[in-house]
Amino acid sequence: MSFLNITLGNYYPARSRIHSLDPRLKVASLAVLMILTFAVTEPGAVLLHSCLAGLCILASSVPVRIFYRGLRVFLFLFLFTAVLHLFFTPGEPLVSISEPFRASITREGVVRGLLVSWRLVTVIALSSLLTYTTTPLAITRALESLLGPLSRVRFPVQDFSLMMMMSIRFIPVLTSETDRVWKAQRSRGADLRRGGLRKRAATLMSIVVPVFTALFRRADDLALALEARGYVPGGRRTSMHPLAWKGSDTAALVLVAAWSATIVVSLLAGR
């Protein structure tokens, strides 16, 4: 599998209602929806939350295959999490296994494994939705605006926002560099699936070392570019295109508030 399948952090240019929304609304909505994702336990709330998230994905005009390609990279994580809860959650046994080790699959383990895997899928999908529909610069400006009150307690809001933007931007850079080095090493006969532990470790190091060397070189070039443009840590900066709240943002805010309120009401009713 190509490392370029990791699409988290990439921006997908398109014309959609989601793309045109204020980045502050999208960042704040992501935070709220992620909290609700980890709080949801009732089947009805899970179904409602999934349907609404799916509608947002369809409204973004980003092809579903892009989301699928990004989620497929984390397939092992989803399966590992589900299997882990499957065997280690106590409860009513459904299937008992005696060989090669004694274990049992419980009803509670099945439910818990599916729920945790669903949460991971939803969180990654919502995070991908933000990065697909919002440029790194817009995310930075949104963080600066949302975290602005913290500047009163001498928190470096602008520097923190810039650091977050560079972290997001370096995700596709990391994947592209890893893919390039891996293809180069494969053309020289490297194979992680063959050989003993020492040989596989040496093959892995032949990939990791060049990747980190290239990343440090890019980070150094980025630092020089910032200095050449007059960047001063802690200095106050302005924006050429200030953020502006529109009527469509208010409508979207009402929809997200109704979405959140419905989930909260379902959680309270379930208790």
N, C-alpha and C positions, 0 to 999 in steps of 0.2 A: 504494500500500500504506500502510495506517495505521501510524504509529509505535507505536501501542499493541500491535502484534504482537510487540514486543520484550518478552518475558515474563520474562527473566532478572532475578532479584531479587525477584520476587513470591512471596508465600506463598499456597499453596492449601490451605485448611482441609479436612481429611478425616479419617476414622478408618481407620488402617492400622497395620501393624506398623512400617513405616518411620517414620511420624509419631511413634510412641510411644518410639522408641529415644532413648538418651541423646545429646544434641547433641555431646558430646565424642567419642563413638564415630563419629558421622557425619562430623565435620570431619576427624578423624584418618584415617578410611577413605578419604575423598575424596582426601587428600594422597597416600596410598599408591597408590590405584588410578590416579591421574593419572600418577604416576611410572611405574607398570607399563604404562600406555597408550603412553607415549613410548618404552618399552623393547621392546615387543612387535614382532617382525618375522616370525615363523613363521606361515604360514596357519592351522595348527591352533590356535595360541594366540590369534590374532586372532578366529577363530570362537568359541572358548570364552569369551574376554573379552566379545565382543559378546552372546552368549547370556545370560551371567550378568548383564550390565548391563541387558539387556532384561527379565529376570526381576525385577530390582530395580524397574524402572520400572513393571511390571505390579503388583507387590506394594505400590506406593505409593498405589494408588487414585486417582492423578492421571490424568485422561483422556489418552490418547495424542495426541489432537488438540492438547492444550496444548503438549506437547513438540514436535510437528510445527510448530505455529505459531511457536514460539520459534526452532526451527532454520531455518525457511524464510527468516528475516530474514538469516541468514548464508550463504544459497545462493550469492551472488556470490563470497564469500570461498572457499568450497569449490571452486567451479568454477575460479576464478582460480589457486588453489594447484595443482589437478590439471593444468591446461593448462600452467602454468609448468614443472612437472616433466616434463610430457609432451614438450616440445620441447627442453629444456635439460639433460636427463640423458643423458650419453654411454652408448653401448652398442650392442647389435645393432639395426640399423634395420629397422623394419617397413614404414613408408611414407615416401617421400621427396617433398618439395615443392620445386619449383624457382621457382615464381612465386607472389606478387610478391617473395618472398625465399627464399633457399635454407635449408631446414630439414628435419629428419627426425624422425619419431616412433619412438622406440626401445622395445624390450620392457622394458628396465629403467625407462624413463620412465613407462610405463603402470603398472607395479607400484609404483614410488615415488609417483606421483601419487595412486593409489588409497589407498595406505597412509597418506600424510600427511593426505589428506582425511578418511579414517576416523578418524584420531587426533583431528582437530579436532572432528568430529561427536561422538565419544565423550566428549571432555573437556567440551564445552559441555553435553551431555546429563547427565553426572554432576554438573556444577556446578548445572544447573537442578534436578536431583533434590534436591540439598541445600537450595536456597533454597525450593523448592516445599513441602518437608516439614518445614522448620525455621523458626521465626520469627526475625527479626533479633535480638531480645533473647536468644533461646536461643543463637544463634551467638556473640553477644558474650560470654555467660557461659562458653561452651565455650572460646573463645579465651583468656579470662582464666585458666581452669583449666589449659589445656594449656601456656600460656606463663608460668605462675606461677613456675617456677624461675628465669626470667630476671630477676625482680624483685630477686634477690640481687646482681645486677651493676648495679643501679640502672636497669634498663630499665623505662620507663613502661608496664607491661602493661595496666593498666585504661584508660589514655588511648588506647593503641594499639587496644585492642579496641573502644572506643567509636567511634573514627575509622573502623574497618572496618565497624561496624554502620551508621553514617551513610552510608558510601560505598555499601553494598549497598542501603540504603533509598532513596538518591537516584537509583538506576537507574530504577525505575518513575516517580519524580517527573520525571526528565529526559525520559523518553519521553512522558509525558502532557502536559508543557508544550510539547514540540516539536510534538506532534500538534495541540494547541490552536492554537498560533501558525500552523502550516502551514495549517490549515483556515481560519483568519481571513484569511491572506494570499491563499489561493486564492479566497475569496469576493470579494476586491478585484481579482482578475484576474491574480495572480502565477502564473507558469508557468516552472518550471526547464527545460522541454524546448524552449522557443522563444527566439528572439533570439540575438544574438551573445554573445561571451564576457563583455563588459562588462555587458550586461543581465542575464545569468545570475548574474554575481558580485553585482550589486546586489540581485537577488532573493534570493540566498542570504544576504546580509548582513541583509536585512529580516527574515529568520527567525532568524539566529544572535543578533543583538543583543537582540531582545526575550526570547529564551529565556534567555540568560545574565543579563539584568537580573532576570528572574523568579527565577532560581536564587539570585542574590546576595540578593534580598529574602527568599527562604525561608530561606537560611542565616543571615541577620541575625535573623529571627524565631526560628529555632532557638536561636541564641546567647542571646537574651533569655529564652527559655523555660528554658534550662538555668540561667541566673543566677537566675531567679525561684524555681527549685526548689532552690537552694542548692548547685549544682554547683561544686566547687573543683578545678581541675586539679592532679593529683598527690595529691589526698586519698584516703584509704582509704574504700571503700564496701562495704556489705554487700548481700546479696540477700534478698528476702522469701521466695523459694522456692528453697532450695539444691538443687543437682543431686544426684540419688540414683541410684546404680547398681543395676540390677535383674537378675534372672535372665535375662530375655529379652535384655538387653544382652550378657551373657556368651555366650549362644548365638550371637548375631549376630557377636560378636567371633571366635568359633571359626570361623564360616562365612567371614568375611572373611579370616582367617588361612589357611584351607584354599584359598580362592580365590587368594590371593597366592602361596602355596607352589606351587600347581599351575602358575601362570604362570611362576614362577621356574624350576621344574624343566623346563618345556618350553623355556625360553630356554637353559638349560644343556645340555639334550639336543640342541638345534639347533646349538649350537657344537661 
